Amino acid sequence: MLSLKNRTAIIVSLISAPCSMAAVSLSAIATESEDASLEAADFSDSQIAGAINASNEHCVGIGKSAQKSAKDPKVVAYADLMVKEHERINDEFAALLTKVNVKSEVSATSLGMQTELARDLATLGLLSGSSFDKKYVHQQTMFENHFIELLDSSLIPSAKNPEIKTYLQKIRAEHEKFLAQGQALQAEIGE
């Protein structure tokens, strides 16, 4: 558990970060349809790769936090599943990128996901017990929902390489399952 001083330092650094979280957050990008459609035209396969990598880092990062701190065995099992599945997706996608010779590139979207990960970890670090469990499941479910919206509105339509497009469609179906599992767990443990 982080000390109060460390928690405060994390929160202050997040608040004063040079990038405005509102400007680059995944939820803002995914829910603003005009911005998402404009951004879709600008997504290269390399930027798509960066977004997929950042998405996996987010889910693995908060999942590992939940593996250590969650109290409800069902939440721990969900976190275990999220870490395992997102690490698998990351490995598969890395192999695909090597095969099609595409390198990952940072974009506002991937930076937003990294910022969201830092914010979510800081928030989870302040909680314990059932409050932690509920917040983790809420964060994971919201992230999955926003990520599916991002896939639909920007990443899949922007993919130029047919193998990358096919893989994005495959993982979209998997993320639907992750979302449904998270929503079911949310209903069970309350929000």
N, C-alpha and C positions, 0 to 999 in steps of 0.2 A: 504494500500500500504506500502511496506517495505521501510525503509529509505535507502539511498545510502550506509551507513555504514553496515546495516544488509544485504543488497544484496551482498555487497563485501565479507562479512564474510561467507555467504552461498557459494558463488562461490569459494572462497579460500578453504573452508573445503571440497568441492566436488573435487576440483583439487588435493588436498593433501590427499585424503582418502587413507587408507592403502591398500584397494583392488583396483587394477587397473580397472577402468570402462571398458576399452577395453577388459580385460580378462573375465569379468563377465557380460557384457551387454547382454541383451536379443537378440539384433540384431546380435551380434557376434555369440552367441550360435545358434540362429535360422538359420543363413545364411551359416554357415560353415558346409557343409554336412558331411564331415568326422568327425568333432568334435561332431555333433549332433548324428550320428550313434554310435559313441563310447559312448557318454553320455547316449544313450537310454539303453544300457546294464546295466548301473549303476542306473537307476531310480527305486526306490522302490515305492510302493503305497504311503508310507508316504512322500517321496520326491515329488511325483506327487501332493499330497495334498498341500504341501508347495508352489509349483509353482502356483497352481490354486488360493490359498489364496493370494499370492503376486500379481498375475494378477488382481484379483478383487480389491485389495487395490490400485493398480496403477490407474485403470480406475475410481474408486470412488474418489480417491485423486485429480486427475486432473479435474474430472467432477465437484467436489465441488468448486474448484477454478474457473472454468468457470461459474458455477451458480452465483457466486458473482461478477465476473469481466467482463463477456462477454457483449457486447453491442447489437449485432444483436439478435433479438428475436428467430430466427431460430437456432442460435448457443446455446442460453440458453435452448431452447426446446430439442436440441440434448444432451446437458449436463444433463438435467433433466432425459432424457431417459437412458443415460449411467449409471448414479448414481443408478436409480431405478432398472434397469435390473441387474447390477453387484452386488448390494446388495441382490437381489432375488437369483441370482446364488450362492452367498456366503452362504446364509441361507439354500438353498436346499442342497448344497454340505456338509455343516456342519452336517445337519441331516443324510445324507448318510454316512458320515465318522463315526458318532456315531453308526449308525445301523451296519456297517461292522467292527466296532472296529479298525479303523485306525486313528492314530495320525499324525498330520502335522509335517514335518521335514524340516529344512532348508537345502538348497543345493546351489551350485554356481548359479544355474538358478534363484532361488527365491531371493538370495542376489543381483543378477544382476538387477532384476526387482525393488527391493527396492532402489537400487542406481539410476536406471533410473527414478523412481518416484521423488526422491530428485532433480535430475538434471532438470527434466521437470518442476517441481514446481518452481525451482529457475529461469529458463528461463521465464516462464509465469509471474513471479513476476516482471520482468523487462519491461513488455509490457503493453499496454493499447489500447483501441479502436479496430479498425479493425485489427491491427497487432496482438493483443491478440487473437481475434476470429480466425484468419487464423492459427496462431501457435497452438492453442488448437486443432482445427479440424485436422490439420496435425499430431500432436503428437498422437491423439487418433486413427487416421486411420493407421498410421505406426505401432502403438502398436498392433492393431487388426490384421493387416497383419502378423506381426512377431509371434504373439501368435498362429494364425492358422497354420503357418509353424511349430512351436514348437509342437503343438498338433499332426500334421501329422507325423513329423519326429521322435519324441521322446516319448511324453506323452502317446498317444493312444497305440502305439506298446509295450510300457513298462508295461502298466497296467496289473497286474496279477489278481486282483479281477474282476470278470465279471461285477458286478454292477458298479464299478468305470469306467471300460472301456465303458460300455453302456452310462453312464452319460457324459463322455468326448465326445463321438460321438454326443450326443444330444447338448451339448453346442457348439461343433464345428459348427453345423448348425446355431445356434443362433449368433455366432461370425461372420459368413459369412454375415448375415443380418446387423449386426452392421457395418461391414466394408463397405457394399454396401451403407448404409445410410450415412456414413461418406464421402465416395467418391462422392456421389451425392451432399452433402452439400459443399464439397470442390470445386466441379465444379461450383456451384452456387455463392459462395462468392469469388472465386479466391484463388490462392495460392501465 
